[in-house]
Amino acid sequence: MSDTHERATVDCPGCGAETVHEVLRPGGQATVRCTDCGHTHKTTVERTETVEREVVVSQEGESVTATRAFEADETVAVGDEFVVDTPAAIVQVRVTSVETAPEERTESPLARGLATARSRGGGAVVPLGEGLTPRELSERVERADLDVVVCAESTESQALSASDQVPVLSVDEPSDDAVTAIHGTEPAPVDPADWAFDDRLCVLFTSGTTGAAKPVPLTAGNVYASGVASAFRLGVDPDDRWLVSLALHHMGGLAPVYRSALYGTTLVLREGFDPGGAADDIDRYDVTGVSLVPTMLKRMLDRRGTLAESLRVVLLGGAPAPDELIERCRDYSIPVYPTYGMTEAASQVATATPQGTRGRIGTVGRPLFGTDVTVVDEDGTPVAPGETGEIVVDGPTITPGYLGSETTGSAFGPYGLHTGDVGRIDEDGYLYVLNRLDDRILSGGQNVEPGEVA
């Protein structure tokens, strides 16, 4: 058994007795399934505060790692025996070692606060990832021409090593005299800035997975147009709550921050990603939307079986979504929206609705409102529907060009920004993304797209 479900002992209408049930869908009225007779029904499940621990157990003479939820005050020790879900089956095991999972923490408001503060005062924010090396950080500080670097206690040494010529401020108490504490600075009145659509709002670096990371400036108009177009496709409700578990130095994590300000809706922020914790947060905070990559969603479903009924949008991007994952979401009525986006487009380019994926496995949907997508051949000429070529995007969400980069000119053509991605558009206007141009295989004088090879 590969899926792990929370279990609860409740009355079963099928058995007419109190039996152990799997919690298929958590919530106030949880959906549960009896492990004895298989009857599925809704009931109230009393939940206690739990902590997940990975335990190494002995199974048929071999060590197997399994995860089990314990009540907060429950202890576990080597030699204890209990039933757990292992990757193979539900078994009786004996504990040989125990490791407590890392403490769950709420996302620090640093990145969100800086984004909104700079927007209010006038100026661009450049979020940088904690995992960068000092050399990578130094290159980004120089290429973005930063006026100041803001850090926290945990990133102070990285900030100092990367910015010899740039002042460093900290939101915490500094440990180095070269760092200035923000809370020690006397605040001054600030008149809210007047923003024009052409004003630079933020600069984000591409992931660098297909080459050197490039600084992408996005204007207020880019981000505004992206928020409006996304609202047309996904809808907006005044009571929306969007869970942010993606890194805030990527557009997938930062976009909901800006959009929540535009929509007047609520953010739920997490620091880092934990599949069980993220799934529980959706239930705990009545989350209605979340941005995920396919591996994150799969891990959440493997850990919890399904997701809370409060969800109305699971925006799934960053990589092609496996067909079986889309089908799995459909079976459990999880509203998944496969999407194709990029930093240079302020997030989404095309997004498929749950209805749009029916009969169109692999599609990322039609382009968003105001966005033009053209598929061109090697000469830059548009191809016919159904034929493959490079995806070119244009519209009000597209960056005006890379910051201080000599590659800007070659990246743009008559039909817009050349993405380097290969895809096709069918007769109904649905986009399919296959692979990168660099992944193409030349066979017998013909281009073979790995994304089309079964």
C-alpha positions in Angstrom: 0.0 0.0 0.0 1.6 3.2 -1.2 -0.9 5.8 0.1 -0.8 6.7 3.8 -4.0 7.9 5.4 -4.8 9.2 8.9 -6.8 6.7 10.9 -9.6 7.2 13.3 -12.0 4.9 15.3 -15.6 5.9 14.6 -19.0 4.2 14.3 -19.5 2.5 10.9 -23.0 2.4 9.5 -22.0 -0.6 7.3 -20.7 -2.8 10.2 -23.0 -1.4 12.8 -20.0 -1.2 15.2 -17.1 1.1 16.2 -14.2 0.3 13.8 -11.0 1.7 12.5 -11.5 4.1 9.5 -9.1 5.7 7.0 -9.6 9.5 6.8 -9.8 10.0 3.0 -10.7 13.7 3.2 -10.1 15.6 6.4 -12.3 18.5 7.5 -15.1 19.3 9.9 -17.2 16.6 8.3 -14.4 14.2 7.3 -14.9 11.5 4.6 -13.8 8.2 6.0 -13.6 4.6 4.8 -14.0 1.5 7.1 -11.0 -0.8 7.0 -13.3 -3.8 7.8 -16.2 -3.5 5.3 -15.0 -0.7 3.0 -18.1 1.5 3.7 -17.4 5.2 2.9 -19.3 7.9 4.8 -19.0 11.3 6.4 -18.5 11.8 10.1 -16.9 14.1 12.7 -13.4 13.0 13.6 -11.9 14.3 16.8 -8.4 15.3 16.0 -5.7 15.8 18.6 -2.5 17.7 18.2 0.0 15.3 16.5 3.6 15.3 15.4 5.0 13.1 12.7 8.1 11.0 13.3 10.0 8.9 10.9 10.8 5.6 12.5 13.2 2.9 11.3 11.5 -0.4 12.0 12.4 -4.0 11.6 10.3 -5.9 9.1 11.2 -9.4 8.2 14.7 -8.9 9.3 15.2 -5.7 7.2 15.2 -2.0 8.3 12.3 0.0 6.7 11.6 3.7 7.2 8.0 4.5 7.9 6.1 7.6 9.0 3.6 7.6 11.9 1.6 10.4 13.5 1.9 10.5 17.3 -0.1 12.6 19.7 1.9 15.5 21.0 2.4 14.0 24.4 2.9 10.5 23.2 6.4 9.0 23.4 8.0 6.3 21.3 11.1 4.4 22.1 13.3 1.7 20.6 11.6 -1.7 21.1 8.0 -0.3 20.9 5.6 -2.2 18.7 2.7 -0.8 16.7 1.0 -0.8 13.3 2.3 1.5 10.6 2.0 2.0 6.8 5.2 1.0 5.2 5.8 1.4 1.4 4.7 -2.2 1.0 1.9 -2.9 3.4 0.2 -2.3 6.8 2.4 -4.2 9.2 3.1 -4.8 12.9 6.6 -3.5 13.5 9.2 -3.1 16.2 11.0 0.3 16.4 14.8 0.2 16.0 15.5 4.0 15.9 13.4 7.2 16.0 13.9 10.6 14.3 11.5 13.5 15.0 10.6 15.5 11.9 11.8 19.2 11.8 9.6 21.7 13.6 7.0 23.3 11.5 7.4 27.1 11.4 5.3 29.9 9.9 6.9 31.8 7.0 8.8 34.8 8.1 7.1 38.0 6.9 10.5 39.3 5.7 10.1 38.8 1.9 6.4 39.7 1.9 7.0 42.8 4.0 9.9 44.0 1.9 7.9 43.5 -1.3 4.9 45.6 0.0 7.1 48.2 1.7 9.2 48.8 -1.4 6.0 49.1 -3.4 4.6 51.7 -1.0 7.9 53.7 -0.9 8.7 53.3 -4.5 11.6 51.0 -5.6 12.2 47.5 -6.9 12.7 44.5 -4.6 15.2 41.8 -5.7 14.5 38.6 -3.7 17.5 36.2 -3.4 17.5 32.6 -2.4 19.1 31.4 0.8 20.7 28.4 -0.9 23.0 30.4 -3.2 26.7 30.3 -2.7 28.6 33.5 -1.8 29.9 33.7 -5.3 26.4 33.4 -6.8 25.0 36.0 -4.3 27.8 38.4 -5.1 27.2 38.1 -8.8 23.5 38.8 -8.3 24.1 41.8 -6.1 26.4 43.3 -8.7 24.2 42.5 -11.7 21.1 43.9 -10.1 23.0 47.0 -8.9 21.5 46.9 -5.5 21.4 49.9 -3.1 21.1 47.8 0.0 20.9 44.1 1.1 18.4 43.1 3.8 18.9 39.9 5.7 17.8 38.0 8.8 19.9 36.5 11.5 20.2 33.2 9.6 21.5 34.8 6.4 23.7 37.6 7.9 27.0 35.9 7.1 25.9 35.2 3.6 24.9 38.8 3.1 28.2 40.2 4.4 30.3 37.9 2.2 28.3 38.8 -0.9 28.1 42.6 -0.6 31.4 44.3 0.3 30.4 47.6 -1.3 26.7 47.5 -0.4 25.2 48.4 3.0 23.6 45.4 4.9 20.5 45.8 7.1 19.0 43.1 9.3 15.5 42.6 10.5 17.0 40.8 13.6 19.6 41.8 16.1 22.9 41.9 14.2 25.9 39.9 15.4 28.4 41.8 13.3 29.1 45.6 13.7 29.1 46.0 9.9 25.3 45.2 9.9 22.7 47.8 10.8 19.5 46.7 12.6 16.4 48.0 10.9 14.5 48.3 14.2 17.3 50.6 15.4 16.7 53.1 12.6 14.3 56.0 13.4 11.3 55.7 11.0 10.6 58.6 8.8 7.2 59.6 7.2 6.8 58.1 3.7 4.5 59.4 1.0 3.0 56.5 -1.0 4.7 56.3 -4.4 2.8 57.0 -7.6 3.3 54.0 -9.8 3.2 54.0 -13.6 2.8 50.8 -15.5 6.3 51.1 -16.9 8.0 51.5 -13.5 10.1 48.5 -12.4 8.5 46.7 -9.5 10.8 43.7 -8.9 13.8 41.9 -10.4 13.9 38.1 -10.3 16.6 35.8 -11.4 15.8 32.8 -13.6 16.5 29.4 -12.1 19.6 28.9 -14.3 18.7 25.3 -15.0 19.1 25.9 -18.8 22.1 28.2 -18.5 23.4 31.2 -16.5 20.7 32.8 -14.3 19.4 36.0 -15.9 18.0 39.0 -14.1 14.4 39.6 -15.2 12.9 43.0 -14.4 9.1 43.1 -14.1 7.2 46.3 -14.3 4.1 47.3 -12.3 2.2 46.8 -15.5 3.5 43.3 -16.0 2.5 42.2 -12.6 -0.9 44.0 -12.7 -1.7 42.4 -16.1 -0.7 39.0 -14.9 -3.0 39.4 -11.8 -6.0 40.4 -13.9 -5.5 37.7 -16.5 -5.1 35.0 -13.8 -8.3 36.3 -12.1 -10.2 35.8 -15.4 -9.0 32.2 -15.6 -9.1 31.1 -12.0 -11.7 33.4 -10.6 -11.5 35.5 -7.4 -13.6 35.2 -4.2 -13.4 37.8 -1.4 -12.9 34.9 1.1 -10.0 33.4 -0.9 -7.0 32.2 1.1 -3.9 31.2 -0.9 -1.3 29.0 0.6 2.2 30.0 -0.4 4.7 27.1 0.0 6.9 27.9 -3.0 10.1 29.9 -2.6 9.4 33.7 -2.6 12.5 34.4 -4.7 10.7 32.7 -7.6 7.7 34.2 -9.4 5.5 31.2 -8.5 5.9 32.1 -4.8 6.0 35.9 -5.2 3.0 36.2 -7.6 0.4 35.4 -4.9 1.9 38.1 -2.6 1.3 40.8 -5.2 -2.1 39.4 -6.3 -3.4 39.2 -2.7 -2.8 43.0 -2.5 -4.5 43.5 -5.8 -7.5 41.3 -5.0 -7.8 42.2 -1.3 -7.6 38.5 -0.3 -5.6 36.5 2.4 -2.3 34.8 2.2 -1.2 31.7 4.3 2.6 31.6 4.4 4.8 28.6 5.1 8.6 28.5 5.6 9.7 25.6 3.5 7.7 22.6 2.3 6.5 19.6 4.2 3.9 17.4 2.4 1.9 16.5 5.5 2.2 19.9 7.1 1.1 21.7 3.9 -1.9 19.4 3.4 -2.9 20.0 7.0 -2.6 23.8 6.6 -5.1 23.6 3.7 -7.6 22.0 6.1 -6.6 24.1 9.2 -6.9 27.5 7.5 -9.7 26.7 5.0 -7.3 27.4 2.1 -9.0 27.9 -1.3 -5.9 28.0 -3.5 -2.3 26.8 -3.7 0.5 26.8 -6.1 2.5 23.5 -6.4 4.8 21.6 -8.7 3.8 18.0 -9.5 6.3 16.3 -7.1 5.0 18.4 -4.2 1.3 17.5 -5.0 2.2 13.8 -5.4 4.0 13.8 -2.0 1.0 15.5 -0.3 -1.4 12.9 -1.8 0.9 10.1 -0.8 1.0 11.4 2.7 -2.7 12.4 3.2 -4.6 10.5 0.5 -6.5 13.6 -0.6 -6.9 17.4 0.1 -9.5 19.4 2.0 -12.8 20.3 0.3 -12.1 24.0 0.8 -9.8 24.0 -2.2 -11.1 25.4 -5.4 -7.7 25.8 -7.2 -4.5 23.8 -7.3 -2.3 25.6 -9.7 0.1 23.0 -10.9 3.2 24.1 -12.9 7.0 24.2 -12.9 7.2 20.9 -14.7 5.0 18.6 -16.9 2.3 17.0 -14.8 2.2 13.2 -15.2 -1.1 11.9 -16.7 -1.6 9.6 -13.8 -1.4 12.5 -11.3 -4.1 14.4 -13.2 -6.3 11.3 -13.2 -5.7 10.8 -9.5 -6.8 14.3 -8.8 -9.9 13.8 -10.9 -10.8 10.6 -9.0 -10.7 12.5 -5.7 -12.3 15.7 -7.1 -9.2 17.8 -6.5 -9.5 20.9 -8.7 -6.1 20.8 -10.4 -5.2 23.5 -13.0 -2.1 22.5 -15.0 -0.3 25.7 -16.0 2.7 26.8 -18.1 4.5 29.9 -17.0 7.8 31.6 -16.7 9.6 34.4 -14.8 9.7 36.6 -17.9 5.9 36.4 -18.1 5.2 37.4 -14.5 4.0 33.8 -13.9 1.2 32.2 -15.9 1.2 32.1 -19.7 -1.5 29.4 -20.2 -3.6 27.5 -17.7 -6.0 24.6 -18.2 -9.2 24.3 -16.1 -10.2 20.9 -14.8 -12.9 20.7 -17.5 -10.3 21.7 -20.1 -8.1 18.7 -19.4 -10.8 16.2 -20.0 -10.0 14.4 -23.3 -6.8 16.6 -23.6 -4.3 14.8 -21.4 -1.0 16.8 -21.3 -2.5 20.2 -22.1 -1.7 23.3 -20.1 -4.8 25.0 -21.5 -5.4 28.1 -23.6 -3.3 31.3 -23.2 -4.5 33.7 -20.5 -6.4 36.9 -21.3 -4.2 39.3 -23.2 -1.4 36.8 -23.9 -0.5 35.7 -27.4 1.2 32.4 -27.9 2.7 31.5 -31.3 4.5 28.3 -32.3 7.3 29.0 -34.9 9.6 26.9 -36.9 13.4 27.2 -37.0 13.1 30.2 -39.4 10.7 32.0 -37.0 7.7 31.3 -39.2 4.4 30.4 -37.5 3.5 26.7 -38.0 0.0 25.2 -38.6 -2.1 24.0 -35.6 -0.9 20.6 -34.4 2.7 21.1 -35.7 5.5 21.4 -33.2 7.9 24.3 -32.9 9.3 26.8 -30.5 6.8 28.6 -28.2 6.9 32.4 -28.5 4.9 34.6 -26.1 3.8 38.2 -26.2 1.5 40.5 -24.3 1.4 43.0 -21.4 2.8 40.5 -18.9 6.1 40.0 -20.7 9.3 41.6 -19.3 10.7 44.6 -21.3 14.0 42.7 -21.5 16.7 41.2 -19.4 18.5 43.6 -17.0 21.8 44.7 -18.4 22.0 41.7 -20.7 23.3 41.5 -24.2 21.0 38.6 -24.9 17.8 40.7 -24.8 17.8 41.4 -28.5 18.2 37.8 -29.6 15.5 36.6 -27.2 12.8 38.7 -28.8 11.4 38.5 -32.3 8.4 39.6 -34.4 6.0 37.5 -32.4 7.5 38.2 -28.9 9.8 36.4 -26.5 11.4 33.2 -27.7 11.0 30.8 -24.7 13.3 28.0 -25.8 10.5 25.6 -25.1 9.0 23.3 -27.7 5.3 22.7 -28.0 2.2 22.7 -30.2 -1.2 24.3 -30.3 -4.2 22.1 -31.3 -7.1 23.2 -33.5 -9.0 24.4 -30.4 -6.2 26.6 -29.2 -5.0 24.4 -26.4 -1.2 24.5 -25.7 1.0 21.4 -25.2 4.5 21.9 -23.9 6.8 19.0 -24.9 10.5 19.8 -24.0 13.3 22.3 -24.4 14.9 23.1 -27.8 18.1 21.8 -26.4 16.5 18.4 -25.8 15.6 17.9 -29.5 17.0 14.8 -31.1 17.9 14.8 -34.8 17.1 11.5 -36.4 17.1 10.8 -40.2 17.2 14.5 -40.8 14.0 15.1 -38.8 13.5 16.7 -35.4 12.3 14.3 -32.8 10.7 15.8 -29.6 11.3 13.6 -26.5 8.1 14.9 -25.1 6.2 13.2 -27.9 7.9 9.8 -27.7 5.9 7.4 -25.7 
